[in-house]
Amino acid sequence: MKSLKNFKKEQMKDPEFAKAYRDIEPEMNFIRALVDARTGQNLTELPNKETLQAMQDVLHGKNLSRTYDSADEVMRDLND
């Protein structure tokens, strides 16, 4: 049985896989940061709209009246 690390290393040799992996890396980093922050505060429920709004306000301080429905929307604005 392969380890995840070895499997990823093998898959990264495929240019199409490597590009897809790199394309989602910023979103995955954002998700990891959310999980780390929530774990550090012993929070187990998914973020609600108010939490996403507060994160958006802190992260880039623009569109303060915008309410986000998902982390995907936050990521889209952060990447603009």
C-alpha positions as CSV (number, residue, x, y, z in Angstrom):
1,M,0.0,0.0,0.0
2,K,1.3,3.4,-1.0
3,S,1.5,6.3,1.4
4,L,-0.3,9.5,0.5
5,K,3.0,11.3,0.2
6,N,4.3,8.8,-2.4
7,F,1.0,8.7,-4.3
8,K,1.1,12.5,-4.6
9,K,4.7,12.5,-5.7
10,E,3.9,10.0,-8.4
11,Q,0.8,11.9,-9.6
12,M,2.7,15.2,-9.7
13,K,4.8,13.7,-12.6
14,D,1.6,14.0,-14.7
15,P,1.6,17.6,-16.1
16,E,-2.2,17.7,-16.2
17,F,-2.5,16.6,-12.5
18,A,0.3,18.9,-11.4
19,K,-1.5,21.9,-13.0
20,A,-4.8,21.1,-11.5
21,Y,-3.1,20.6,-8.1
22,R,-1.4,24.0,-8.4
23,D,-4.7,25.7,-9.5
24,I,-6.5,24.7,-6.3
25,E,-3.6,25.2,-4.0
26,P,-4.6,28.8,-2.9
27,E,-8.1,27.6,-2.1
28,M,-6.8,24.6,-0.1
29,N,-4.4,26.9,1.8
30,F,-7.4,29.1,2.7
31,I,-9.4,26.1,3.9
32,R,-6.5,24.8,5.9
33,A,-6.2,28.2,7.6
34,L,-9.9,28.2,8.4
35,V,-9.7,24.7,9.9
36,D,-6.6,25.6,11.9
37,A,-8.2,28.8,13.3
38,R,-11.4,27.0,14.1
39,T,-9.6,24.1,15.7
40,G,-7.5,26.5,17.8
41,Q,-10.7,28.0,19.1
42,N,-12.4,24.6,19.7
43,L,-15.1,25.4,17.2
44,T,-16.6,22.5,15.3
45,E,-19.6,23.9,13.3
46,L,-19.3,25.2,9.8
47,P,-18.8,28.9,9.4
48,N,-22.1,30.8,8.9
49,K,-22.6,33.9,6.8
50,E,-21.7,36.3,9.6
51,T,-18.4,34.4,10.1
52,L,-17.6,34.6,6.4
53,Q,-18.4,38.3,6.4
54,A,-16.1,38.9,9.4
55,M,-13.3,37.0,7.7
56,Q,-13.7,39.0,4.5
57,D,-13.6,42.3,6.4
58,V,-10.4,41.3,8.1
59,L,-8.8,39.8,5.1
60,H,-9.0,42.7,2.7
61,G,-11.2,45.5,4.0
62,K,-13.1,46.2,0.8
63,N,-16.8,45.6,-0.1
64,L,-17.6,45.8,3.6
65,S,-21.3,45.6,2.9
66,R,-21.0,42.4,0.9
67,T,-22.3,39.2,2.5
68,Y,-20.7,35.9,1.3
69,D,-22.7,32.7,1.0
70,S,-19.6,30.4,0.7
71,A,-15.9,30.2,1.1
72,D,-15.7,30.0,-2.8
73,E,-17.0,33.5,-3.0
74,V,-14.5,34.8,-0.5
75,M,-11.7,33.1,-2.5
76,R,-12.9,34.6,-5.8
77,D,-12.8,38.1,-4.3
78,L,-9.4,37.6,-2.7
79,N,-8.0,36.5,-6.0
80,D,-9.3,39.5,-7.9
